C-alpha cells in the first residue's frame, strides 16, 4: 500500500519540478497579500504585529485556493483518474499520494516565507520552532480539507468561485486554531493546547479526507 503512495508522491514531485510555476504563483500571491497590507495600511508597528497572525492564515488560505483547484484537474483531463478506477486500485491511495506531494511542494514554501514576512511586520520570532510547528500542522490540515472542495468542483468548468464558497467554512476551525496559536506564541502563552488540537485535526483529516475525496472524484468521473 505504502509503495503505491510513495510512487504517486515521487511522480507528482517530479511533475512539480517540471512545472515550478504551479508552486511559485501561490507563494507569490501569499507574499503580495501580506506585503501590500503592510505597505498600504497606515498602522503602527504594534498594530501590524497584532494583525500578523490573522493576515498570515488568511493569506495562506487564499493562496492555497489557487493551487488546490488544479490538484486533480490534469489527471482528470488526461484520463489518469479513470484508468486508476478501471484498474481496480483503491482511489484513496492515489489521493493520499497526491495530497502529500502537493503539501510538500507548495506548503513548504509558505512555511519558509512566513518567518521572513513576520520579521517585515515586526513580529517576534523568538520561539521559532513552535512557530514552524504551528504552520506545519495548520497547512497540512488546510491542504486536506480544501482538496475535498477541489474534488467536488472538478467536473465544473468554472469551479473556482464555488470552491471558495465550499471550503472556506470548512477550514474555519483550522484558521481559528492557527491564528490563536500564533497569538498565544506572541503573548508568551503556552501553545501546547493549540498544537494538540491542530495535531488532532491533522489525524482526523488524514484518516477521513482521502476517502471523502475519492468518493467526490468518482462522482466527478460519472458526471
Secondary structure as a PSIPRED ss2 file (coil, helix, strand):
# PSIPRED VFORMAT (PSIPRED V4.0)

   1 X C   1.000  0.000  0.000
   2 X H   0.000  1.000  0.000
   3 X H   0.000  1.000  0.000
   4 X H   0.000  1.000  0.000
   5 X H   0.000  1.000  0.000
   6 X H   0.000  1.000  0.000
   7 X H   0.000  1.000  0.000
   8 X H   0.000  1.000  0.000
   9 X H   0.000  1.000  0.000
  10 X H   0.000  1.000  0.000
  11 X H   0.000  1.000  0.000
  12 X H   0.000  1.000  0.000
  13 X H   0.000  1.000  0.000
  14 X H   0.000  1.000  0.000
  15 X H   0.000  1.000  0.000
  16 X H   0.000  1.000  0.000
  17 X H   0.000  1.000  0.000
  18 X H   0.000  1.000  0.000
  19 X C   1.000  0.000  0.000
  20 X C   1.000  0.000  0.000
  21 X H   0.000  1.000  0.000
  22 X H   0.000  1.000  0.000
  23 X H   0.000  1.000  0.000
  24 X H   0.000  1.000  0.000
  25 X H   0.000  1.000  0.000
  26 X H   0.000  1.000  0.000
  27 X H   0.000  1.000  0.000
  28 X H   0.000  1.000  0.000
  29 X H   0.000  1.000  0.000
  30 X H   0.000  1.000  0.000
  31 X H   0.000  1.000  0.000
  32 X H   0.000  1.000  0.000
  33 X H   0.000  1.000  0.000
  34 X H   0.000  1.000  0.000
  35 X H   0.000  1.000  0.000
  36 X H   0.000  1.000  0.000
  37 X H   0.000  1.000  0.000
  38 X H   0.000  1.000  0.000
  39 X H   0.000  1.000  0.000
  40 X H   0.000  1.000  0.000
  41 X C   1.000  0.000  0.000
  42 X C   1.000  0.000  0.000
  43 X C   1.000  0.000  0.000
  44 X C   1.000  0.000  0.000
  45 X H   0.000  1.000  0.000
  46 X H   0.000  1.000  0.000
  47 X H   0.000  1.000  0.000
  48 X H   0.000  1.000  0.000
  49 X H   0.000  1.000  0.000
  50 X H   0.000  1.000  0.000
  51 X H   0.000  1.000  0.000
  52 X H   0.000  1.000  0.000
  53 X H   0.000  1.000  0.000
  54 X H   0.000  1.000  0.000
  55 X H   0.000  1.000  0.000
  56 X H   0.000  1.000  0.000
  57 X H   0.000  1.000  0.000
  58 X H   0.000  1.000  0.000
  59 X H   0.000  1.000  0.000
  60 X H   0.000  1.000  0.000
  61 X H   0.000  1.000  0.000
  62 X H   0.000  1.000  0.000
  63 X H   0.000  1.000  0.000
  64 X H   0.000  1.000  0.000
  65 X H   0.000  1.000  0.000
  66 X H   0.000  1.000  0.000
  67 X H   0.000  1.000  0.000
  68 X H   0.000  1.000  0.000
  69 X C   1.000  0.000  0.000
  70 X C   1.000  0.000  0.000
  71 X C   1.000  0.000  0.000
  72 X C   1.000  0.000  0.000
  73 X H   0.000  1.000  0.000
  74 X H   0.000  1.000  0.000
  75 X H   0.000  1.000  0.000
  76 X H   0.000  1.000  0.000
  77 X H   0.000  1.000  0.000
  78 X H   0.000  1.000  0.000
  79 X C   1.000  0.000  0.000
  80 X H   0.000  1.000  0.000
  81 X H   0.000  1.000  0.000
  82 X H   0.000  1.000  0.000
  83 X H   0.000  1.000  0.000
  84 X H   0.000  1.000  0.000
  85 X H   0.000  1.000  0.000
  86 X H   0.000  1.000  0.000
  87 X C   1.000  0.000  0.000
  88 X C   1.000  0.000  0.000
  89 X C   1.000  0.000  0.000
  90 X C   1.000  0.000  0.000
  91 X H   0.000  1.000  0.000
  92 X H   0.000  1.000  0.000
  93 X H   0.000  1.000  0.000
  94 X H   0.000  1.000  0.000
  95 X H   0.000  1.000  0.000
  96 X H   0.000  1.000  0.000
  97 X H   0.000  1.000  0.000
  98 X H   0.000  1.000  0.000
  99 X H   0.000  1.000  0.000
 100 X H   0.000  1.000  0.000
 101 X H   0.000  1.000  0.000
 102 X H   0.000  1.000  0.000
 103 X H   0.000  1.000  0.000
 104 X H   0.000  1.000  0.000
 105 X H   0.000  1.000  0.000
 106 X H   0.000  1.000  0.000
 107 X H   0.000  1.000  0.000
 108 X H   0.000  1.000  0.000
 109 X H   0.000  1.000  0.000
 110 X H   0.000  1.000  0.000
 111 X H   0.000  1.000  0.000
 112 X H   0.000  1.000  0.000
 113 X H   0.000  1.000  0.000
 114 X H   0.000  1.000  0.000
 115 X H   0.000  1.000  0.000
 116 X H   0.000  1.000  0.000
 117 X H   0.000  1.000  0.000
 118 X H   0.000  1.000  0.000
 119 X H   0.000  1.000  0.000
 120 X H   0.000  1.000  0.000
 121 X C   1.000  0.000  0.000
 122 X C   1.000  0.000  0.000
 123 X C   1.000  0.000  0.000
 124 X C   1.000  0.000  0.000
 125 X C   1.000  0.000  0.000
 126 X C   1.000  0.000  0.000
 127 X C   1.000  0.000  0.000
 128 X H   0.000  1.000  0.000
 129 X H   0.000  1.000  0.000
 130 X H   0.000  1.000  0.000
 131 X H   0.000  1.000  0.000
 132 X H   0.000  1.000  0.000
 133 X H   0.000  1.000  0.000
 134 X H   0.000  1.000  0.000
 135 X H   0.000  1.000  0.000
 136 X H   0.000  1.000  0.000
 137 X H   0.000  1.000  0.000
 138 X H   0.000  1.000  0.000
 139 X H   0.000  1.000  0.000
 140 X H   0.000  1.000  0.000
 141 X H   0.000  1.000  0.000
 142 X H   0.000  1.000  0.000
 143 X H   0.000  1.000  0.000
 144 X H   0.000  1.000  0.000
 145 X H   0.000  1.000  0.000
 146 X H   0.000  1.000  0.000
 147 X H   0.000  1.000  0.000
 148 X H   0.000  1.000  0.000
 149 X H   0.000  1.000  0.000
 150 X H   0.000  1.000  0.000
 151 X H   0.000  1.000  0.000
 152 X H   0.000  1.000  0.000
 153 X C   1.000  0.000  0.000
 154 X C   1.000  0.000  0.000
 155 X C   1.000  0.000  0.000
 156 X C   1.000  0.000  0.000
 157 X C   1.000  0.000  0.000
 158 X C   1.000  0.000  0.000
 159 X C   1.000  0.000  0.000
 160 X H   0.000  1.000  0.000
 161 X H   0.000  1.000  0.000
 162 X H   0.000  1.000  0.000
 163 X H   0.000  1.000  0.000
 164 X H   0.000  1.000  0.000
 165 X H   0.000  1.000  0.000
 166 X H   0.000  1.000  0.000
 167 X H   0.000  1.000  0.000
 168 X H   0.000  1.000  0.000
 169 X H   0.000  1.000  0.000
 170 X H   0.000  1.000  0.000
 171 X H   0.000  1.000  0.000
 172 X H   0.000  1.000  0.000
 173 X H   0.000  1.000  0.000
 174 X H   0.000  1.000  0.000
 175 X H   0.000  1.000  0.000
 176 X H   0.000  1.000  0.000
 177 X H   0.000  1.000  0.000
 178 X H   0.000  1.000  0.000
 179 X H   0.000  1.000  0.000
 180 X H   0.000  1.000  0.000
 181 X H   0.000  1.000  0.000
 182 X H   0.000  1.000  0.000
 183 X H   0.000  1.000  0.000
 184 X H   0.000  1.000  0.000
 185 X H   0.000  1.000  0.000
 186 X H   0.000  1.000  0.000
 187 X H   0.000  1.000  0.000
 188 X C   1.000  0.000  0.000
 189 X C   1.000  0.000  0.000
 190 X C   1.000  0.000  0.000
 191 X C   1.000  0.000  0.000
 192 X H   0.000  1.000  0.000
 193 X H   0.000  1.000  0.000
 194 X H   0.000  1.000  0.000
 195 X H   0.000  1.000  0.000
 196 X H   0.000  1.000  0.000
 197 X H   0.000  1.000  0.000
 198 X H   0.000  1.000  0.000
 199 X H   0.000  1.000  0.000
 200 X H   0.000  1.000  0.000
 201 X H   0.000  1.000  0.000
 202 X H   0.000  1.000  0.000
 203 X H   0.000  1.000  0.000
 204 X H   0.000  1.000  0.000
 205 X H   0.000  1.000  0.000
 206 X H   0.000  1.000  0.000
 207 X H   0.000  1.000  0.000
 208 X H   0.000  1.000  0.000
 209 X H   0.000  1.000  0.000
 210 X H   0.000  1.000  0.000
 211 X H   0.000  1.000  0.000
 212 X H   0.000  1.000  0.000
 213 X H   0.000  1.000  0.000
 214 X H   0.000  1.000  0.000
 215 X H   0.000  1.000  0.000
 216 X H   0.000  1.000  0.000
 217 X H   0.000  1.000  0.000
 218 X H   0.000  1.000  0.000
 219 X H   0.000  1.000  0.000
 220 X H   0.000  1.000  0.000
 221 X H   0.000  1.000  0.000
 222 X H   0.000  1.000  0.000
 223 X C   1.000  0.000  0.000
